[in-house]
């Protein structure tokens, strides 16, 4: 493949591979960075387990398993088929219960002390034997808690079918919301995590540059979206959480998924990457530009300018110690004409996926959860601007919170 020749913005070309568009990006990070991040993440979980006084933490969510042990196996499939799980014992080992035949995928991972074969008791794989498989599963989990818990039978669980909760409860296990543990632990990033995330963002920006280069009249929304999949997959990434790329009238109202609609000259192309990339980290970035690289019309310029104002204003607020309520009180006020077409969030956490905290946009803030912006959180600042009869402008940037102010992790250019 030769390098494409119609690139209209040299600022964006730099995000493609320096060797041209024919090779995947290769991470410059050493294994030491990954090993330190693994150790830090498992330490964060164990510290939060101790703070919440649980004897064990049972994880089925593949993102939480990746965070804890850095092991990955059929993540999308296991996200809706609870067939593999991890158990971290507060005063004992970290055990990975792996899908039968896949145990070798965990070889050499430093956080895993023991590998066992998972017991799958969901109906899809167990059928009328589900109840028979449930009992030994519950016995194994409860016996491990008794062995290492010192009388503490409190177990954090991130997600569980009701049959599992009932079976463990019958065996004296007290089930708590493991999401409070995992979300709190994941919220604060180490320098090594940030380095891994920066690389995922670099790969994402190469995919965004590829979308830009192909943003010509007649291309379909799905064809454009495929370029991000392509760049992510060939550079060692995982998956895209959504399909949010639309053009022209499909951009408003927001949340339509990409379709076979062909983009027309001068229409806005707006997208939100939601990309789970290399090392399992998320690049959650949004941009908007015109099809065919035409100058924006007056309405497009006005909406885009408002979106930039919202991003810049709210970005500047991010300081350690600022409460979510204070952020809301000081946040950019969306003009009335744009309110019916607004995005629901002003900001949210991000790590291996979108994470806690979630800060609603000011019209929707009543009833939002409490908390504070903390140093070394990574926060996405969001904007969606549209009005009656217009297209929507979607912008989003990913930011590290530092004592010296917010530090953007993405560099892909705005249009102005």
N, C-alpha and C positions, 0 to 999 in steps of 0.2 A: 504494500500500500504506500502511495506517496502522500506527502503532506498536502492537505487541502489548501486551495489557493484563494478562496473568496473571503478570508477572514477580514472583517471590516473594522475591528478595534484591536490595535496592537497591545493595548493594556491588558486585554483578556487572553491574547495568544500566549503570554508568558506562563499561563497556568497549564498549558499542555506540556507534554514531555519535551525536554530540551532536544531530544533526538528526533522529534517529529511525532506525528500522530500514530505511528505504526508499532509502538512498543508500550507495554504496561509500565507503570511507575514502580520502582523498587525502593522499599523503605531503607533509609540510611541509618536507622536506629539499631543499636547493638542489643544483643540478648540480655545484657546487664540491665538495661532500661526496663525491659519486660519483666525480668525476674524481680526487680525491686518493686515494680507496680503490683505484681502478684502478691508479694509479701505484705505490702501496705494494705491492699484491699482485704485480704483475709484477716489482718490485724484489726482493721476498722470494724469488721463484722464481729469478731470476738470481743472487742472492747464494748460495742453496743449491746451484745448479748449479756455481758457482765453488768452493764448499767441497768438493763431491764430485767436482770435476775432470771434468765431462762437457762435451763439445763441443756437445751439443744435447739437447733434451728434446722427445720426441714424445708428444703427448697425444691420446687417443681418448675418454677419459671426459668426457662433456659437462659434468660438474661441474668438473673440472679446467680444461677449456677456458673455462668461464664465469669461473673464478677468474683465469685468466691474461689473457684478452682482453675479458671481459664480453660476449661474443657468445653468443647463444642461438638454436638452430634445431632444432625438433622433438626436444627433449631426451630424452623417453622413448623415442621411436622410435630415435634414434641411440645410446641406451644399449645397445641389443641389436642394432643394425645398424651396424657400424663403417664409416661412409660419409663422415664428415668428420673432420678432424684438424688439429691445430696443431703447428707446429714452432718452437721457440725456440732460436736459435743463440747460444751463449755469447758469441761475438765477432762476431755478425752480427744480421740482422734477425729479427723475429718474423713468421712467415708463417702465415696462415690458409688451409688447404686446404678450401674450402667445397663443399658439395653443388651439383652443376651447376644453374644457374638461380637459386641463392640467394645469389650473391656479394654482391648489393646489401645484404643484411642486415647486413653488417659495415661499411658506409660510416660514416665519421666516428669510428670507435673508435680512440682515441689509441695503444693498445699494438700495433696491427697495422701493420706496415711494408709488407706486401705481401699481396695476396689472389690465390690461385691456385685453379683448379678441382681438386677432389679426384679421385683415381683410385680407383674402387670395384672391388676385386677379390674381394669375398666372393661365394660361390657363388650366393646368392639373386639378386644383380643381374647377375653375370657368367656364371653357368652354366659351360658347357664352355670359355669364354674366360677363366676365372679365372687360369690360368697365364700367358696372354698379357698380361693386365693387370698381373699381379704384377711382371713384370720392369721395365717403365718406372717403376712406383711405387718399387721398390727402387733403381733407378738414380738417380732424382731425389733421394731422401733421402740416399743415400751420396755423391752428387756435391756436395750442399750441405754435408755434413760436411767433405769434402775442401777445398772452397772456403774455408770459414771456420774450420776446426778447427786449422789450423797443424800438421797431423800427428796431432792427437788425434781418434781415431775412436770415442771412448766416447759412447754414446747412451743416455740414460735414456728408458725407455718405460713408460707406466703400464699398458697392457694391449695384448696382441697375439696374434693367432692364430698357431699354430706355423709356418704357411707363410711368414708375414712375417718371423718371427725367422730362419728358415733362409735366406731370400733375402738379408736384410741381412748375416747372418754370412758368407755366401759372398762378399760384396763388401767384406769386411774391417772391418765394423762390429762393435764390441763392445757387446752389449746389457746394460744394467744395469736394476735395478728402479727405475723412475721414481717408484713410490709412496713410496719413502724420501724423495725430493726434495719431492714435492707435499704429503705429509702433514706433514713437518717445517716446510715453509714456511707452510702454512695454519694451523698451530697457534697462532701468535702474531698477535693482532688489533691493528689500529690503532684510534685513537679514532674515525675515520670509519667503519671497518667495524662497530664497536660501535653507532654511530648508525644505520646501515642495519639491523643486526640488531634493534635496539630497535623499529624501525618494523615489521619483519616480526612481531615478538612482539606488538605492539599490534594488528595485523590478526588474528593468531591468537587473541588474547584476545577480540576481537569475535566471532569464530567460536565460541569456547567459551561466551560469553554467550548466543549464539543456541542452542547445544545445550542449555544450562541452561534457557532459556525454553521450550523444547519438550519438556522431560523430564517428560512427563505419561503416565499410564497409557494403554496401547494403541499408543503410538508404537513403531515398529520400530527396531532398532539401525541399520539402513541409513538410515532417514529421519533419525535424529540425526546420523549421520556426514556426510550430504549437506549439512548446514548449515555445516560447516567448509569443505567444498569450495566451496560457494557464496560464502562471505565471502572466501576466499582468491582465487578466480578473479576476482570482480568488483573486487577491490582491487589487481589487477595481480600476483597471486602465480602460482606455477608448478604444483606437484602435491603430493600426499600420498604419502609413501613406503610407508605401510602402511594397513591397515584395522582398527586395533586399538581398537574400541569395542564393548563387550559389556555385558550386564546379567544380574543374578541368577546362576543356575548356570553360565552361559556364561563368567563371569569367572574360574572356577577349574576346571581349570588355565588359566593365562594363555596368550596367543598365539592363541586362537580369533579368526577374523576376523568382522566384523560380519555379521549375517544378517537374515532376515526375522522373527526372533523378536520378539514384542511385549513391551515392558517392563511389569512388573506393579507395583502400588503398593508402596512400601517396599523394593523391590529396589535393590541398588547398581547404579549405572551407572558404569563405569570405562573410561577411555580414555587413549591416548597419541597426541599430535597428529602427530609426525613430519612436519611441514608445511614444504615448501620454498616460501617466500613471495616477496613483492616483493624485487627486487634479487638474487634467487637465494639468499637466506639462509634458514637453517633455524630454525624455532621448534619445539623438542622439549620439550613440556610434558605433564604428566599430572595428571589430577584424578579424583576419585570423589565421587559424591553419590547421594542416594536418588531414586528415581522418585516423582514426585508431591509432592516437598518434605516428605516425612514425617520426623519425628524418627528418628534412627538407633536401632536396638535395641541391647541391651547388647553383643552380639557385634560388631556393626558398629562401635560406639564403641571397643571394646577394640582391634580391628584397626586402626582409623583412628588411634587414639592411638599405637600402636606404629609405624605408618608415619611419622607426624609426628616421633616421637622419632628414627627413623633419619635422616630428612631433616635435621633440625636439628643432630644430633650430627655427621654427616659434613660438612655445610655449614661448620660452624665450624672444621673442620680445614684448609680450603683456604688455604694460605699459600705464597708464592713460596719455592722451595728445598726444600720437603718432597718427599722421594722417594716414589714409588708404594708401595714396601715399607713406609715409615714411615706413610703414609696407611692402608695395610691393617692394620698393627699397632695403630693407634689407632682404627680404625673401629668403628662400632656393631656389636655382636654380636647376630646374629639368634637369637631363642629357638628351642630345639630343635623345638617344635611347628610352627614356620613354615618350617623348613629344607627339607622336601620340596617346598614350593610356592614357593620363593624365585625371585627374579629373578637372572640370572647376573651382572649388573654392579652395582657400587656407584657408579661414575662413568665418564663418557666425555667426550671433547672434542666440540665442535660448532662449525660455522661455516657453510659452504654445504651441509653435510649432517652427519650423524654422522661424527666424525673421530677420529684418533689424538689423545690416548692412550685406551686402554681399560683400566680398572682393575676386575678381577673382584671379586665379593663374596668376603668372607674365606674361606668354605668352598671356594672354587674358585680361590684366589689362587696356589697352587703352580704354578710354571712361567710366571707372568705376566711380561711384558716389563719391562725396567728403564726408568728415567727419573725426571724430577722435575716437580712442578708449577711452572710458570713464570708470571711476571707477564704479564698480558694474554692468557693463555689464557682461553677460555670453556669452562666445564665444566658438564655436566648431572649433578646428584645424583639418584639413582634410589631408589625404594622400591617393592617389591611384597610385600604381607603377606596371607597366607591360611593356613588350616589345614584339616585333614580335614573335609569336609562344609560348609565355609564359602564365602562369596564372597571375592573378592580386592579389596584396596584398592591402587590404583596411583596413586602420587604422583611428581612429578618437577619440578625447578626448574632454571633456566638461570642460570649465575653467571659474572661476570667476576672474575678473580683480580687483586687489587691489593695493593700493599704495606701498605695499611691494613686488609686483610681482604677477605673475599668480598663482592661486591656483586651482589645479585639483579637480574636484568634483567626478570623477569616480576613482575607485581603481582596477578594474578588470585587472589582470596581462597581460602584453605583453608576447609573447613567449620568447623573449630575448631582 
